[in-house]
Amino acid sequence: MDALILMSRVPIPGKTKTRLMEILTGDECAGIHQSFLLDLFHIFQFLKKDIHIFLTYTPERSINKIEGFIPHFINCFPQKGKSLGERMANAFQHVFEQGYHKIILMGSDIPDIQPFDIRNAFEKLNDHDICLGPTFDGGYYLIGMKSLYAQLFDDHLKWGNKSVFEGTVDIANSAGLKVGLAAKHRDIDTKEDLIEFMKRVDKKEFKNKILPRNTIEFIQNCWSDKYYAQRHIKG
């Protein structure tokens, strides 16, 4: 079987989604992150029969805060390493050591991802060495591979900057690796990302898809006064 790793912080107020604190409180940032996780866990229900699913989390001794709503089919292990790149490489290594041949690691900031997006990413690995899911801000939300290519996690890429996707592709090309691309998505990291997500909800762009219901309901409850929310966001 294939393996999928979800990489996430445990949603602790003041410690997660901090770039959204421009328009949300610390508690609200933790709440929206928890909503992302709930929506992703729902998506994973459609994959669990033929893909083994893992959650790698940080901080190390905090899983008790969310274990009550983690589905039983998800195996959890703490992140290890000082930098993001090191933690990603270690997560791949941990799962490869269990005998999997195709592994995808993804972030938790894409609550609207669909099962077919993930399945298509695995299919890309049939005839590519790695697969990347680009984001609109120049990074990537997903990376898959059939062997551990640790050089792809070079910390000189400056994680979070717009050069991460392009820099990763350059490293892969230099190593002679064949790169496949998964669907492009917009992760929710900033005020602008959240505004764009709300616009998509208003335009009913999720019709005929599995709704990220928890995220949508959290935002609607958080900003039940739509006009207040609009003024707050513009400010």
C-alpha positions in Angstrom: 0.0 0.0 0.0 0.9 3.7 -0.3 1.3 6.1 2.6 0.1 9.6 3.2 1.7 11.8 5.8 -0.2 14.9 7.1 2.2 17.3 8.7 0.7 19.7 11.2 1.1 21.7 14.3 -1.2 20.9 17.1 -3.7 23.8 17.2 -2.7 25.6 20.4 -3.9 29.2 20.8 -1.1 31.7 20.1 1.1 29.0 18.6 -0.6 28.2 15.2 -1.7 30.2 12.2 -0.1 33.3 13.7 -0.1 35.2 10.4 -3.9 35.2 10.7 -3.8 37.0 14.0 -4.0 40.2 12.0 -7.8 39.5 11.8 -8.4 36.6 14.3 -7.7 36.1 17.9 -5.2 33.4 19.1 -8.2 31.2 20.1 -9.8 31.7 16.7 -6.6 30.8 14.9 -6.4 27.6 16.9 -10.1 27.0 16.1 -9.8 27.5 12.4 -6.7 25.2 12.3 -8.7 22.5 14.1 -11.4 23.0 11.5 -8.9 22.4 8.7 -7.8 19.1 10.4 -11.4 17.9 10.8 -12.1 18.6 7.1 -8.9 16.7 6.1 -9.8 13.8 8.4 -13.1 13.6 6.6 -11.4 13.5 3.2 -9.1 10.8 4.4 -12.1 8.6 5.1 -12.4 8.2 1.3 -8.8 7.1 1.0 -8.2 4.8 4.1 -9.0 1.5 2.3 -6.0 1.6 0.0 -3.7 4.3 1.6 -2.2 4.2 5.0 -2.4 7.6 6.7 -0.1 9.2 9.3 -0.1 12.4 11.2 3.2 13.9 12.2 2.8 16.6 14.7 4.5 19.3 16.8 5.0 20.2 19.7 6.1 16.7 20.7 4.1 16.2 23.9 0.9 17.8 22.8 -1.0 15.1 20.9 -3.4 14.7 23.9 -5.0 18.0 23.0 -6.4 16.6 19.7 -6.4 12.8 20.1 -10.1 12.9 20.9 -11.0 13.7 17.3 -8.2 11.9 15.4 -9.7 8.9 13.5 -8.6 5.5 14.7 -7.1 4.7 11.3 -4.5 7.5 11.5 -1.1 6.6 13.0 0.6 9.5 14.8 4.2 10.3 15.5 6.0 13.5 16.6 8.1 15.6 14.3 11.9 15.4 14.8 14.4 18.0 13.7 15.2 21.7 14.2 14.3 23.1 10.8 11.2 22.5 8.7 13.3 20.8 6.0 14.9 18.4 8.5 11.5 17.5 10.0 10.1 16.8 6.6 13.0 14.6 5.6 12.8 12.7 9.0 9.1 12.1 8.5 9.7 10.5 5.1 12.5 8.4 6.6 10.3 7.2 9.5 7.6 6.0 7.1 10.0 4.6 4.4 11.5 2.4 7.1 8.1 0.8 7.5 8.4 -0.6 4.0 6.2 1.8 1.9 7.3 2.4 -1.7 5.3 5.6 -2.5 4.8 8.3 0.1 3.2 11.7 -0.1 3.6 14.3 2.6 1.2 17.3 2.7 0.4 20.3 4.9 -2.7 21.0 6.8 -3.7 24.3 5.3 -5.7 23.1 2.3 -9.1 22.1 3.8 -10.7 22.0 0.4 -8.4 19.4 -1.1 -10.4 16.5 -2.7 -9.7 12.7 -2.6 -9.0 12.7 -6.3 -6.3 15.4 -5.9 -4.4 13.0 -3.6 -5.0 9.9 -5.7 -3.8 11.8 -8.8 -0.6 12.8 -6.9 0.1 9.1 -6.2 -0.6 8.3 -9.8 2.1 10.9 -10.9 4.6 8.8 -8.9 4.0 5.8 -11.3 6.2 7.5 -13.9 7.9 10.3 -12.0 10.5 10.3 -9.2 8.8 13.0 -7.2 5.5 14.9 -7.2 4.9 18.4 -6.1 1.6 20.2 -5.4 2.3 23.9 -6.0 0.6 26.8 -4.2 -0.3 30.2 -5.5 2.2 31.9 -3.3 5.2 30.1 -4.8 5.5 27.3 -2.3 4.1 23.8 -2.3 1.6 22.0 -0.1 2.4 18.5 -1.1 5.5 16.5 -2.0 5.7 12.8 -2.9 8.5 10.4 -3.7 9.4 6.7 -4.0 12.8 7.1 -2.3 14.1 9.6 0.1 15.8 12.5 -1.7 17.0 14.5 1.3 18.6 17.2 -0.8 15.2 18.4 -1.7 14.8 19.7 1.8 17.9 21.9 1.7 17.3 24.7 4.3 18.8 27.3 1.9 15.4 27.2 0.2 14.2 29.5 3.0 10.9 27.8 3.8 7.9 30.1 3.5 9.5 32.3 0.8 8.2 32.5 -2.8 11.3 30.7 -4.1 10.6 27.3 -2.4 8.7 25.6 -5.2 11.1 26.9 -7.9 14.1 26.1 -5.8 12.9 22.5 -5.2 12.3 21.9 -8.9 15.8 23.2 -9.6 17.4 20.8 -7.1 15.4 17.9 -8.6 16.4 18.8 -12.1 20.0 19.0 -11.1 19.8 15.5 -9.6 18.2 14.1 -12.7 14.9 13.5 -11.0 11.7 13.5 -13.1 9.1 15.9 -11.5 5.3 15.4 -11.8 2.9 18.1 -10.7 -0.3 17.7 -8.6 -3.2 20.1 -8.7 -2.4 23.7 -7.7 -4.1 24.9 -4.5 -4.2 28.0 -2.4 -3.3 27.3 1.2 -4.8 29.5 4.0 -1.9 31.3 5.7 -2.8 35.0 5.5 -5.6 37.5 5.7 -5.7 37.5 1.9 -5.9 33.8 1.7 -8.9 33.7 4.1 -10.6 36.5 2.1 -10.2 34.5 -1.1 -11.6 31.4 0.6 -14.6 33.3 1.7 -15.2 34.6 -1.8 -15.1 31.1 -3.2 -17.7 30.0 -0.6 -19.9 32.9 -1.6 -19.6 32.0 -5.3 -20.5 28.4 -4.4 -17.3 27.1 -6.0 -17.5 24.0 -3.9 -20.6 22.7 -5.6 -20.2 19.0 -6.6 -17.2 18.7 -4.3 -16.8 17.4 -0.8 -17.4 20.6 1.3 -14.8 21.7 3.8 -17.8 22.1 6.1 -16.0 22.5 9.4 -13.9 25.4 8.1 -16.9 27.1 6.4 -19.1 26.8 9.5 -16.3 28.0 11.8 -15.8 31.2 9.7 -19.5 31.8 9.5 -19.9 31.4 13.3 -16.8 33.5 13.9 -18.1 36.3 11.7 -21.9 35.8 12.0 -22.2 39.6 11.3 -21.1 39.6 7.7 -20.9 43.4 7.5 -18.9 43.6 10.6 -16.5 41.0 9.2 -16.1 42.9 6.0 -15.2 46.1 7.8 -12.9 44.2 10.1 -11.1 42.5 7.2 -10.7 45.8 5.2 -9.3 47.4 8.3 
